[in-house]
Every structure is written in C-alpha cells, then in structure tokens.
Amino acid sequence: MSVKEKILKQLAENPVIIYMKGVPSAPECGFSAKAVGILNETKIPYAYVNVLQSPFIREKLPSISRWPTFPQLFVKGELVGGADIVEAMHKDGSLLPLLQIAVQPAAGAEPSQTITHSEVEALILAEYPGATIGIEGVGCDLSISVVSEAFAGQTMIKQHQGVMATLSEPLANGRLHAVTLKTHTPAEWAAQQPAANPGLLQIQL
C-alpha cells in the first residue's frame, strides 16, 4: 500500500481524524495542543496520527490536502483546516454540529429514528415463529408481552433473556431504550384471561 493509499484509507475509516505533531495527551507544538484541546472539549471521539512518528505521511499529506502546515483536521474525508480555523469554528458554534453529524452513522444506520412496533414484532417473530405479541407505548420505551409455546419448561429469566436477545441491535444503537417485558406460555396466558361476557349466561341450543 502506497503512502497516499494509506492516508486515503485512514480518511475513509475515521469520520473525525487529526494529523498532528505529538499525541493528544502530549502535543509537541502549540497549534496541535490548541486543536486537540478544542476537540477534547466537544467530547466527540476522534482518531489521530502523530506525523512526527510518520515522516512519510508528514511529507505526503500536504500534497493531498493542499494545506502546508500541521495540525490538519479532517471530517468525513474533507479537510476542515488547521488550528486557527478549528478555533474560529469552535467560537462561532459551527464545529460541534459538524462533528456530531459526522459520527452519527457509527451509532446505527438510522440513529435519529425510533423503532416501530412492526419492526419489534418482526425481530421477535424471527426467533419465536407463531408467537402472539402485544406492544404498547410510543417511541423508544415499550411494554411488550410475548406468548409462545417455546417458553414451556423455561424459567422466566431464560424467557426474558431469549426475547431481549432478539432486540439486542436496536437496544445497542439507541433506537430502543427501555423495554418492559412479560412472557407467557399459551396455557399461562389463557389462565389469566377473564371469562368472556362475565355475568351473561350462554345457552347452547
């Protein structure tokens, strides 16, 4: 892999990356110290390359970015600028939204959307075909009841672990935050239901 290919790979794989002198915990020039200090304030995760330890990248990057000095901050593969530009954007409030948008996809394909009832049902049915599923609530806090033959002979904790495992992806990426779960076998569910039309006498002819 050529130096140029290595740089382009770094830019493609890291939504926020700074090429600097030194490392964030020990910058080796004032401009790098200023830039990483601002990045640290934003609390947004970022990658870094110490160009003092990577002389080939230090030589090649300016011809790719068309920026002669370091540090160089890139967001989604595009050069933002050096320390002065980073500082100016931080002061005018434009830096943080730029960084937040850049790192959002890492949290999930649809980070801004909450999961729908039909999606939850599909995830559970994939593991528990034939189950009867009831879902209440809106947004990311749902109350879910699942009735399945598969629960027969399982402890309640095993039943809950099985259902929660089907929802691990939306829980991990933030589309689903909280779940109240109830699980039943069909027999248990039937035993809990009130008799139909209480107080009415049904006469069979």
Salt bridges, closest charged atoms under 4 A:
GLU13 OE2 - LYS9 NZ 2.82
GLU41 OE1 - HIS90 NE2 3.32
ASP84 OD1 - LYS34 NZ 3.86
GLU87 OE1 - LYS34 NZ 3.31
GLU87 OE2 - LYS91 NZ 3.81
GLU110 OE1 - ARG175 NH1 3.77
GLU119 OE1 - ARG175 NH2 3.25
